[in-house]
């Protein structure tokens, strides 16, 4: 009833997701025009499909926390910590020579361990936010540093390498021409979409984000909802950590440090309301595509990495300004308040 | 003294205000002359707050002209209004509880004079001068939070004077005062008028300020429906103009005692809020709880639903003790609570009407975590129809509704949960007159259906029209109890303030 309900109220062109679809198409077309031979090459298209799931999965983790009006700034820290722990299992217990069933078994153990680390880290965030009542932005900023710190302490700051070959399956192989990371992202995106729109939990998440006080007055078990949200975000981050680890064929405490800003940017660009109460996975997916097209395009145009960070930051501010400015209100005067 | 020869201080002509889909003010003319006291009367939702907000620059008017001191104001801000000498004293006074009396009085003055460095001596001098002006004596060093309500109000008046107020607007000035304190206030108002300061009383109970007023203006549904010499009005005619009805709604009378024991509250206690509260009620009974602002009525209401954790005592519903301070356990014990402030506590404003109702019934429509959307929607839609929520679409955001319809949505959420006991805090605050009567019908009907209903309100006619029994709270304790139909508004009002 939720999403489908509000959709019937807006014509298609008014839906924020429609605007996003147009943006994605425009960016794609622009890049195709600027650099037709290289951008449209099969090689570039597959390379993009391998690249974006890393930060796209982190953006999904960001989405669910942002829908509650919170945020998770520890996603990259969680991803790296879980990757470092999985890597420790794969290098010291399995070793690079492991093959066959033994390697598969150790990989499974490593995956389970990384998910457990993600869940535990998310639980820790959830406790900070619920029981201790810290603002999510500060709680996860701090915990993110703690997680990264653990990863540094375990590795001494250097990369952990020497995995069995099977590990590369997660990040580098395809099933029927579809990259495995892309499949992972698609599964998680669909799961999150169903979670947010078809379950009582998802509806409670959105309602809590819309008005936490009213959620309390409506006898919603707020702490349990928030705790689960941060655990889910932690586990998603761990999956992203596995993809990063497999693609880099190593784990390091400071991989993907630019992904945090990117994940926030994608969630906001995807129409998730940073004040809570609105978030649709389809919007986030479209934002992911736009960003990847833009990123690859800039790459081909040989724009430097530093300039790219600048562009991401500026884009984030621009989208926030566009989304939060009350254009009708600017014309009519000031914001409406309650009637007396 | 209406003095047509002196130029008006405030002149509002054809002032209109539209909020999303609602016309809160409709072409209202309103003038204030220097040294004049005006009663601006109207029920909740009549538009009186909107008029004040527009005059004081909090809200822009959609249409119309506003002149203050002869000068045309366009898009003026609260700062501009203050500079022009228009000051509002809100019901909560907006003072700083942790600062001294002198600091509170001089604070705004320091700002308007553009002083960048605070001088304690200067502040004390200003404060002393203002207190002297209204002829009262309050220790300058006292921390504001230690003062009684009446003194806080006087501090607020002095602060307005310190800003060289030429018009002081007082929002519900008497609601928190005892009878004796009201007399003191009225004397001070007379002094202010002699000094050329105009006063507007904004209130829905004006009988007591009628004595010092020259003129009465009555608003109803955003329109000015009556204006004239204060001498021409009495309490009855005011009520008639405000409600548009001749007779008050009939009381349901005393409860016939035919129900079963539903709720018993034993020695409920919360430090600083309420003490030793004991009462019981039956199914089918509508119980009113009233008291002045700060009497502990809202804390008690929240405690009954677990939103405030009492220090000691027992709440028993249907023979089972309900854990204290746990709203989820309270909801499971089938207690419902419709809060006073719909906008921040009651509703999810940006969410659909449907969702606002459905959120109360998620658990019942969940199978293995997945929602039975059809069942959930059908049930919510059914309740919206039963409560006659008027809207073109139930998927529109709830903020697009009028106050009365919003309140029905809040009610529908709890009624869908089939509660045994429903606590309604200020059920008709911010609701227009027509909807108010209908909400009262709903409340009486809930009683007939066998629910226990507790109505918490300072709207005495509302309590008289809906309740079988009325409990009065004062300073955190239950002080009186009256059976419905056996008490008049005047007597009840006296019991509240004496």
Interface residues (C-beta under 8 A of the other chain):
Chain A: X1 X2 X5 X6 X8 X9 X198 X199 X200 X201 X203 X204 X206 X207 X210 X211 X213 X214 X215 X216 X217 X218 X219 X220 X221 X277 X278 X333 X334 X336 X337 X338 X339 X340
Chain B: X19 X20 X22 X24 X45 X47 X48 X49 X50 X52 X53 X58 X59 X60 X75 X307 X327 X328 X330 X331 X337 X339 X343 X344 X345 X346 X347 X348 X349 X350 X351 X352 X354 X355 X358 X359 X360 X362 X363 X365 X366 X369 X370 X371 X373 X376 X377 X393 X395 X396 X403 X413 X430
